[in-house]
Amino acid sequence: MIEFLSCPKNVLRVSTQLLIAGLAVLLAGIGAGYGLENVLSIPVLVLAHSGLIIGPTMLKIGYVMRLLAQHYMKKEGWEANCAIA
């Protein structure tokens, strides 16, 4: 896993996926937690409201990973980290 994340291209790809997943979790949590509160049971509502915490956390981690990947891609010779043996 360390070898995979040593390449900035891979980190950029993972960060994009994490941003999309975080946005989906956040929107699903908002929709289920506040739009369907009369229909859903309490355990499902708790899960939906936990999405309001997990979604933005995933967004923040994905954003920081994206910033790090872009920072390392600006440096000279970053392609050497992506070489496959």
PAKOLKE-825945 format. One line per field, with one value per atom (N, C-alpha, C): residue number from 1; residue in three letters; atom name; x, y, z. Coordinates in steps of 0.1 Angstrom, whole numbers, plus 5000, padded with zeros to 4 digits. Each point is the difference from the previous one (the first is absolute). Layout:
! PAKOLKE-825945
seq: c(NUM, ...)
type: c(Ala, ...)
atom: c(CA, ...)
east: c(X, ...)
north: c(Y, ...)
up: c(Z, ...)
***
This chain:
! PAKOLKE-825945
seq: c(1, 1, 1, 2, 2, 2, 3, 3, 3, 4, 4, 4, 5, 5, 5, 6, 6, 6, 7, 7, 7, 8, 8, 8, 9, 9, 9, 10, 10, 10, 11, 11, 11, 12, 12, 12, 13, 13, 13, 14, 14, 14, 15, 15, 15, 16, 16, 16, 17, 17, 17, 18, 18, 18, 19, 19, 19, 20, 20, 20, 21, 21, 21, 22, 22, 22, 23, 23, 23, 24, 24, 24, 25, 25, 25, 26, 26, 26, 27, 27, 27, 28, 28, 28, 29, 29, 29, 30, 30, 30, 31, 31, 31, 32, 32, 32, 33, 33, 33, 34, 34, 34, 35, 35, 35, 36, 36, 36, 37, 37, 37, 38, 38, 38, 39, 39, 39, 40, 40, 40, 41, 41, 41, 42, 42, 42, 43, 43, 43, 44, 44, 44, 45, 45, 45, 46, 46, 46, 47, 47, 47, 48, 48, 48, 49, 49, 49, 50, 50, 50, 51, 51, 51, 52, 52, 52, 53, 53, 53, 54, 54, 54, 55, 55, 55, 56, 56, 56, 57, 57, 57, 58, 58, 58, 59, 59, 59, 60, 60, 60, 61, 61, 61, 62, 62, 62, 63, 63, 63, 64, 64, 64, 65, 65, 65, 66, 66, 66, 67, 67, 67, 68, 68, 68, 69, 69, 69, 70, 70, 70, 71, 71, 71, 72, 72, 72, 73, 73, 73, 74, 74, 74, 75, 75, 75, 76, 76, 76, 77, 77, 77, 78, 78, 78, 79, 79, 79, 80, 80, 80, 81, 81, 81, 82, 82, 82, 83, 83, 83, 84, 84, 84, 85, 85, 85)
type: c(Met, Met, Met, Ile, Ile, Ile, Glu, Glu, Glu, Phe, Phe, Phe, Leu, Leu, Leu, Ser, Ser, Ser, Cys, Cys, Cys, Pro, Pro, Pro, Lys, Lys, Lys, Asn, Asn, Asn, Val, Val, Val, Leu, Leu, Leu, Arg, Arg, Arg, Val, Val, Val, Ser, Ser, Ser, Thr, Thr, Thr, Gln, Gln, Gln, Leu, Leu, Leu, Leu, Leu, Leu, Ile, Ile, Ile, Ala, Ala, Ala, Gly, Gly, Gly, Leu, Leu, Leu, Ala, Ala, Ala, Val, Val, Val, Leu, Leu, Leu, Leu, Leu, Leu, Ala, Ala, Ala, Gly, Gly, Gly, Ile, Ile, Ile, Gly, Gly, Gly, Ala, Ala, Ala, Gly, Gly, Gly, Tyr, Tyr, Tyr, Gly, Gly, Gly, Leu, Leu, Leu, Glu, Glu, Glu, Asn, Asn, Asn, Val, Val, Val, Leu, Leu, Leu, Ser, Ser, Ser, Ile, Ile, Ile, Pro, Pro, Pro, Val, Val, Val, Leu, Leu, Leu, Val, Val, Val, Leu, Leu, Leu, Ala, Ala, Ala, His, His, His, Ser, Ser, Ser, Gly, Gly, Gly, Leu, Leu, Leu, Ile, Ile, Ile, Ile, Ile, Ile, Gly, Gly, Gly, Pro, Pro, Pro, Thr, Thr, Thr, Met, Met, Met, Leu, Leu, Leu, Lys, Lys, Lys, Ile, Ile, Ile, Gly, Gly, Gly, Tyr, Tyr, Tyr, Val, Val, Val, Met, Met, Met, Arg, Arg, Arg, Leu, Leu, Leu, Leu, Leu, Leu, Ala, Ala, Ala, Gln, Gln, Gln, His, His, His, Tyr, Tyr, Tyr, Met, Met, Met, Lys, Lys, Lys, Lys, Lys, Lys, Glu, Glu, Glu, Gly, Gly, Gly, Trp, Trp, Trp, Glu, Glu, Glu, Ala, Ala, Ala, Asn, Asn, Asn, Cys, Cys, Cys, Ala, Ala, Ala, Ile, Ile, Ile, Ala, Ala, Ala)
atom: c(N, CA, C, N, CA, C, N, CA, C, N, CA, C, N, CA, C, N, CA, C, N, CA, C, N, CA, C, N, CA, C, N, CA, C, N, CA, C, N, CA, C, N, CA, C, N, CA, C, N, CA, C, N, CA, C, N, CA, C, N, CA, C, N, CA, C, N, CA, C, N, CA, C, N, CA, C, N, CA, C, N, CA, C, N, CA, C, N, CA, C, N, CA, C, N, CA, C, N, CA, C, N, CA, C, N, CA, C, N, CA, C, N, CA, C, N, CA, C, N, CA, C, N, CA, C, N, CA, C, N, CA, C, N, CA, C, N, CA, C, N, CA, C, N, CA, C, N, CA, C, N, CA, C, N, CA, C, N, CA, C, N, CA, C, N, CA, C, N, CA, C, N, CA, C, N, CA, C, N, CA, C, N, CA, C, N, CA, C, N, CA, C, N, CA, C, N, CA, C, N, CA, C, N, CA, C, N, CA, C, N, CA, C, N, CA, C, N, CA, C, N, CA, C, N, CA, C, N, CA, C, N, CA, C, N, CA, C, N, CA, C, N, CA, C, N, CA, C, N, CA, C, N, CA, C, N, CA, C, N, CA, C, N, CA, C, N, CA, C, N, CA, C, N, CA, C, N, CA, C, N, CA, C, N, CA, C, N, CA, C, N, CA, C, N, CA, C)
east: c(5008, 4992, 5009, 5011, 5009, 5005, 5004, 5005, 4989, 4988, 4989, 4998, 5001, 4997, 5013, 5011, 5012, 5000, 4991, 4998, 4990, 5003, 4990, 4988, 5001, 4989, 4990, 5005, 4991, 4993, 5007, 4994, 4990, 5002, 4990, 4988, 5001, 4989, 4992, 5006, 4994, 4993, 5006, 4994, 4987, 5000, 4988, 4989, 5003, 4990, 4995, 5009, 4996, 4991, 5003, 4992, 4986, 4999, 4987, 4992, 5006, 4994, 4995, 5008, 4997, 4988, 4999, 4989, 4987, 5001, 4989, 4995, 5009, 4996, 4993, 5006, 4994, 4986, 4998, 4987, 4990, 5004, 4991, 4996, 5010, 4996, 4991, 5001, 4991, 4986, 5000, 4987, 4993, 5007, 4993, 4997, 5010, 4998, 4990, 4998, 4991, 4988, 5001, 4989, 4991, 5005, 4992, 4999, 5000, 5001, 4987, 4988, 4988, 4998, 5008, 4999, 5009, 5013, 5010, 5000, 5006, 5001, 5011, 5001, 5010, 5014, 5003, 5014, 5004, 4991, 5003, 5002, 4992, 5002, 5014, 5004, 5013, 5011, 4998, 5010, 5000, 4989, 4999, 5007, 4997, 5007, 5015, 5004, 5014, 5007, 4992, 5005, 5004, 4993, 5003, 5013, 5006, 5013, 5010, 4997, 5010, 5002, 4990, 5001, 5009, 4999, 5009, 5014, 5002, 5013, 5007, 4992, 5006, 5004, 4991, 5003, 5013, 5002, 5012, 5013, 4999, 5012, 5003, 4990, 5002, 5006, 4996, 5005, 5015, 5003, 5014, 5009, 4995, 5007, 5002, 4990, 5001, 5011, 5000, 5010, 5014, 5002, 5013, 5004, 4991, 5004, 5004, 4992, 5004, 5013, 5003, 5012, 5012, 4999, 5011, 5001, 4989, 5001, 5007, 5001, 5007, 5015, 5005, 5014, 5006, 5013, 5007, 5002, 4999, 5003, 4989, 4988, 4990, 4996, 5002, 4997, 5008, 5012, 5008, 4993, 4991, 4993, 4989, 4997, 4989, 5005, 5013, 5006, 4997, 4996, 4996, 5012, 5004, 5012, 4996)
north: c(4988, 5012, 5013, 4999, 5012, 5003, 4989, 5002, 5007, 4996, 5005, 5015, 5004, 5014, 5008, 4994, 5009, 5007, 4996, 5006, 5011, 5013, 5010, 4999, 4993, 4997, 4992, 4989, 4991, 5008, 5008, 5008, 5009, 5006, 5009, 4992, 4988, 4992, 4996, 4996, 4996, 5012, 5011, 5012, 5004, 4999, 5003, 4991, 4987, 4990, 5003, 5004, 5003, 5012, 5010, 5012, 4997, 4992, 4996, 4992, 4990, 4992, 5008, 5009, 5009, 5009, 5005, 5008, 4992, 4987, 4991, 4997, 4997, 4996, 5012, 5012, 5012, 5003, 4999, 5003, 4989, 4988, 4989, 5002, 5004, 5003, 5011, 5011, 5011, 4996, 4993, 4996, 4990, 4990, 4990, 5006, 5007, 5005, 5011, 5009, 5011, 4999, 4992, 4999, 4989, 4989, 4988, 4997, 5010, 4997, 4994, 5002, 4994, 4985, 4996, 4987, 4990, 5005, 4991, 4997, 4988, 4996, 5008, 4999, 5007, 4995, 4987, 4996, 5005, 5000, 5005, 5016, 5006, 5015, 5003, 4992, 5002, 4998, 4990, 4997, 5012, 5005, 5011, 5013, 5002, 5012, 4998, 4988, 4997, 5003, 4999, 5004, 5015, 5008, 5014, 5003, 4991, 5001, 4993, 4989, 4992, 5006, 5005, 5006, 5012, 5010, 5011, 4996, 4990, 4995, 4994, 4992, 4995, 5011, 5010, 5011, 5007, 5002, 5007, 4992, 4987, 4991, 5000, 4999, 4999, 5013, 5011, 5013, 5002, 4996, 5000, 4991, 4988, 4991, 5006, 5007, 5006, 5011, 5008, 5011, 4994, 4989, 4994, 4994, 4994, 4994, 5011, 5011, 5011, 5006, 5001, 5006, 4991, 4987, 4991, 5000, 5002, 5000, 5012, 5011, 5012, 4998, 4991, 4998, 4993, 5002, 4994, 4985, 4991, 4986, 4992, 5005, 4993, 4987, 4999, 4988, 4988, 5002, 4989, 4992, 5006, 4993, 4991, 5002, 4992, 4989, 4998, 4990, 4986, 4991, 4986, 4991, 4993, 4991, 4988)
up: c(5000, 5000, 5000, 5007, 5001, 4986, 4992, 4987, 4991, 5002, 4992, 5003, 5012, 5004, 4999, 4996, 4998, 4987, 4991, 4987, 5001, 4997, 5001, 4991, 4988, 4992, 5007, 5007, 5007, 5011, 5007, 5011, 4995, 4989, 4993, 4997, 4994, 4996, 5013, 5010, 5013, 5006, 5000, 5006, 4992, 4987, 4992, 5004, 5001, 5004, 5014, 5009, 5014, 5000, 4992, 4999, 4995, 4990, 4995, 5010, 5006, 5010, 5012, 5004, 5012, 4997, 4987, 4996, 5000, 4995, 4999, 5014, 5009, 5014, 5006, 4998, 5006, 4995, 4987, 4994, 5004, 5000, 5005, 5014, 5008, 5015, 5001, 4992, 5001, 4995, 4989, 4994, 5009, 5006, 5008, 5014, 5006, 5013, 5002, 4990, 5001, 4991, 4989, 4991, 5003, 5006, 5002, 5015, 5008, 5015, 5005, 4993, 5005, 4995, 4990, 4994, 5006, 5003, 5004, 5015, 5004, 5014, 5007, 5013, 5007, 4997, 4999, 4996, 4986, 4991, 4987, 5000, 5008, 5002, 5006, 5010, 5006, 4990, 4992, 4989, 4990, 4997, 4990, 5006, 5013, 5006, 5002, 5002, 5000, 4987, 4989, 4987, 4999, 5008, 5001, 5006, 5007, 5006, 4991, 4996, 4992, 4986, 4994, 4986, 5000, 5008, 5000, 5004, 5009, 5003, 4988, 4992, 4988, 4990, 4999, 4992, 5004, 5013, 5004, 4998, 5003, 4997, 4986, 4991, 4986, 4994, 5006, 4996, 5004, 5012, 5004, 4992, 4997, 4991, 4986, 4995, 4987, 5000, 5011, 5001, 5001, 5007, 5001, 4987, 4993, 4987, 4990, 5000, 4991, 5004, 5012, 5005, 4995, 5002, 4995, 4985, 4993, 4985, 4995, 5008, 4995, 5001, 5008, 5002, 4988, 4998, 4989, 5003, 4990, 5002, 5008, 5001, 5008, 4993, 4987, 4992, 5004, 5006, 5005, 5011, 5007, 5011, 4994, 4988, 4993, 4992, 5000, 4991, 5006, 4991, 5004, 4997, 5009, 4999, 4992)
***
